[in-house]
Amino acid sequence: MRAIETLQQQRPLTHAAVEAFLRSRPFPLIEDRTVTFVFEGEASGVQLVHWIHGLESAQAFQELPGTDVWYFCMDLPPGSRVEYKFAVARGPHKQLIRDPLNPNFARDPFGANSVVHGADYRPPDWLNEDPEARLGELRPMRISGHSLGDRDVQVYLPARFRTTRRYPLLIVHDGRDYVEFARLKLALDQLIHRLELPPMIVALTNADDRMREYAADPRHADFLVNDLLPQLEAAYPLVREPAARGLVGASFGALAALSTAWRHPGLFGRLLLQSGSFAFTDIGQHDMGAIWDPVVEFVNQFRRRPGKPSEKVFLSCGRYEGLIYFNRSMVPLLQDTGMEVRYREANDGHNWENWRDRLREGLSWLFPGPLWMVYE
């Protein structure tokens, strides 16, 4: 029997019993596949607000009779990670808040959400920093651009960087967000230290108008290829082979990475595409809004004539996000091009920590370090 049901059966249900229930266990309460969310406080209604595609985005809590405790139970498959908030109504006013009983939260460019972990979920072990790991360095660099104008980027240089050796290059879309919200610099430092990645140079790029530039805009691809890449090669000792060049992106950033590789085949031999915005139509028009018009146009064109934009592609997506259908549909298409493809799904949504959790496998498969070169 679930703990909340045991509490409900107590007669009389005293304030002391309720307080003991709330203070004696962590919340949300995980019991096998059931998660119980609890809110304590004055309210005229409480809802769970989440971003799980396929479920109603706001689900109503029940009030525990005679108390100011509200609860909601839902099924949560093993290994799940779900971000959420509470919508608390007090009369005509409704406030969206993090779960006061849950200390776990995740940050993103729009703020922070509470996080619940289902049974068997484990965060990546590289988040536990090894004090012996030497740290890489982030350096600013100004890129003179003809396609999109001048841009500021950051360049990650690995620990023990030497100008006398040559390094693979990774170009990351939304680089600032990858570092801040997906802990990319920590991942690089830790995985290079553990020999799971080779020492590499990473260019962290950002867009001035992300939804336009990343929507398969050919000017963005030209900026990466004709402006950014030559200036990086002039400034740093890079291996000048496709197998040593990679593009990374999530959401619209993944679309921009694929578009760039497709427009310049044979230049980038490695792609890491996370929750790509690969919307397409088989018939008729899409209903996703005008901002998606160039996206759908490109993906439809790519599906008709994919060519072979890269050599190896790591693709990942969350099962709880609306883009899962499009990403699943891309896998056989990419495989048919002759590219080597690895695809991973997770019980998670469209968020930075989902993308964080896939970094180790994706990067080390695309760029295996000395550890994997020896033991695989």
Secondary structure, DSSP 8 states (H G I E B T S, - for coil): --HHHHHHT-SS--HHHHHHHHHSS-SSEEETTEEEEEEES--SEEEEEE--TTS-SEEE-EE-TTSSEEEEEEE--TT-EEEEEEEEEETTEEEEE--TT---EEEETTEEEEEEE-TT----GGGS--TT----EEEEEEE--SSS--EEEEEEE-TT--TTS-B-EEEETTHHHHHHHS-HHHHHHHHHHTTSS---EEEE---SSHHHHTTT-HHHHHIIIIIIHHHHHHHS-B--SGGGEEEEEETHHHHHHHHHHHHSTTS--EEEEES------SSS---S-GGGHHHHHHHHHHHH------SEEEEEEETTSTTHHHHHHHHHHHHHTT-EEEEEEES--SSHHHHHHTHHHHHHHHS--HHHHHH-
